[in-house]
Amino acid sequence: MENKIEFRIIVLASFVLHILASFLSSGWYNPDEQTCILEYVNFKLGISSNPCFLNIETENQLVRDVSLKIRSWSQPFFYFLLTKISLFLNITDPFSISYVLKIASSIIGFCSTYYFFIKTENHFNNKYSKKIYLYSSFLIFYLTFFHARTSAENFGISFLIIGLAYYFSNNINFKNLNFFYLGMIFGLSFIFRYNLGITIFCIFIYISIIHNNKLSFKFAKIFYLSLGILIICFLDFLIALWGLGKIQNITIEYLYSYEFFLNHITWLQFLLCGIFNDFCGGGSWNPKPFLYYFVFILLEFFPPLSIIIIFVICFFWIRGYKNIIFWSTLPYFLVHSLIPHKELRFVFPILIFTPYFLAYFFEKINLQKLNFKTLSVISVCFVINIFGLLYYSLSSQKSELKFLKYIYYTPEIKNIEFVNSKNEIKFYESLNPFNIKSISNNYYFRFKDIKLVEEAKENKDIIVHWSQINCGSDCIKMEQISIKNNNSKYILFLKNNKEKPEMNIHLKVIEKNVLSEYMDKLVFKEKKYFLTKSLEVNEYFKNKSRCKLIKSSTPSWILNISFNNINKRLDFLNLYKCEL
């Protein structure tokens, strides 16, 4: 790097934004980082949890185990250790612990980016290519947000690019031991995100044929690479036994059984689950056509920059077929394009190389000077990128978590009335205010019991549904049936926590024509807290001087915008405190 001061400033700015994103970018991009990572940690801690693919209703331990076998336990194990250290240091609340986990994730991601950059910057000679590579590597819009996620994609991709950087640093004088270390790094990438097995397999092929070595040396490379991966996979197997709770119950005879290994290799269960569901045919996961990932990138990956990103990716795939990154990305893209079930996050292992693709494009066009038009386009794109970077780094992704945090740290809140107008209830939404996209946040709020209750005419509560931990789509169906039948007055959620007293959240659905009358009875009865996502209820509180808005997910002026029904289409939460 020619300008070391500029380099240090950019790197420092990126690091600061990584730390800020760990605190401010709350929530998740995809629910899996919550239910399949953090809830697994709670599960092992013996805390109320709702791990994905776990049928908590059954008492059959075997059924539970089978349900949990398609997910890696390695990342939850790492977070489990960090959580234990946090608890030892008297960091006990889930929000502070989540900050610790996110900071650790961000630092790993940042270090992987830094290491990859310093090992690949010599790939570009043009001064403009170098400049673009520097700024985009550390300040591209998605970077800090992505690294702050407690997701399998984050960990898997971080170790993937560390492995590629290690290869670039040793690809001239590679010795057998280097290949062993490389295999271990790629093994870590694989156990954190099993999908990356496609990429690692193609890297194997590339490494085995690209060097003009003797056949014996090629076999040696593959052997040491495989040995490194197998050792990591065996560690993943042991961690899976720990996660499933079987490590204490293994007999010597059982260990010799091949069925034992086949039944407890989590990545194998993941593959089998995919084959029998959506990997080879359209199942229940909303199948998409072959090239739909380009549509995903165009619409969801921060347009209009997404147009440029698609262009430079295709440009690299056309021109860079001799590059190992080509073999790391294109086959992966083609295989996932064949899989009917598609999500943008599945192509993150490709999008993470966007800075490299950008620099590669400018290197190949051999730009010698910037005319006014080119400079203008680059400047506009840079400004848009910085806006996106700040937005994703500094804004909360799930506003509901603000309320969970506020309630958690406010011991005086014992009861909350969650009131909504019946005509504003959406048929696909849960009445649970903290059921975000059908995921009750056990990790943050740690609900012990959830009860769906109907209020009888005699003011007695009748339990019509009960779940030990969490209710997702089933609860939503039950709630909607109750509303349509005009039977349900409220739903009661009981929160049990060893450190805090029980708290009740009463969920009321009121007819519009009796809303004011009903609310008057509630408001003036005693000091109460009211939570709502209803515009009509919100309008009611505006005229009540005794009620004060203490927490809001959306600025009040936005809720007043009626043009094109913007206010009616917003998802918001307001928390009021009413005094006698």
C-alpha angles and dihedrals in degrees: 000000000000098000103047094176092055090046093052093048092051093046092047092049090051092049092050091050089049091056093044091049089053089061104031105033093074125174126032142285093220125017091235091077086060104037099031099040116021095033088053088057091052089047091058092043090056092242125137105281145161108210116189117260091015115127097210093179094069124083091202106110091197091059090050092051094050090050092053098046099086093066129072117245094198099091093042087050091055091048090045090059091048090049091051090052090048092051090049088054089051094253096140112152117092095234094057091044090051088054089055091051093046093048090052090049092048093050091050090049093046092049091050090052092048093048093048092049097051091047095049106034088092088065088079127060103172111097092225092050090051092048093049091046092053097049096040094046093059105022107036111134100250100043105089093037092050095047092049091061120102089219134134089234091060095052096039094050093043092059091041093060091041087056092048091048090051089051092051090050093053106024094111100053102022115170128192093258090053090055089051091054090045090053091052091051092050088045090059089050090052098048092050093050116015094195088071089071086089091057094044092050091053090047087055090055092048094049092046095055107027099072120070095231135139117273091249091056091049089054089048091053092051091045095054093042090051092045091055092049094045092053091053091045090052090053088050088052091054091047089051089054088053091048093049091047095239101113092093095049103054118124124202091242091053092052090061091056114100088207089065092058094043091050095049103042099105097197090054091052088049091053094047091048090052094048093052093045125030109336093085103023144012111281132161096305099090103262120223132202124266102270097032092117088077088057090049092051093045096050104030107029099079106284135239088034088053089071090059091045093054090048096051092045091055091043091055093047090053097046107024103060092129092057119096089226087063089058090044095056116024099055089045089052094048094049093049090046088059091054108088095215108076134180129171091238090063090069096046088105086066099039091052088072093058093113090054091048091050093051091045091055094051090045093054096046086051097219109203101178139007118243121199095265095049092045091050093052093048092047094050091048090048092052092048090048093051090049090053092045093054093043096051093040099047106031129083114245095201112037091188088073089065088063093044089053094046092049092046092055096042106077093181090070104095099149134028126189109212102197128182138166113253095227091057097055112113115222094229098048129093117234088225103102091210096047096105112191089340092309117117107208101236091156093061102029101022100213109200100188132017119195130182105211134186120207109228124210090256088058091251122136119237117196109222099167135020135183127182096222119351142000121205126163093351091058091048090054091049092048093050093048089053092050094048092049091049090231104114121082097170146347120227125215117190118204117201121187128164092223098042133044122255115281129202126212112192114199112204128186112196132191112246096235093057097034098106094044092048093046093051089059091051099043099049097041097080143322106302145167118231127197122190144165093186122108091208093054089045090054089052092057093049089071095047112091091188091061121076127194105233102167133022134175093203132039109259094235091063090056089057094059105103096168110124087354091284093154092051093052095050123103106220142152128208125189118203131189116207122196127200 
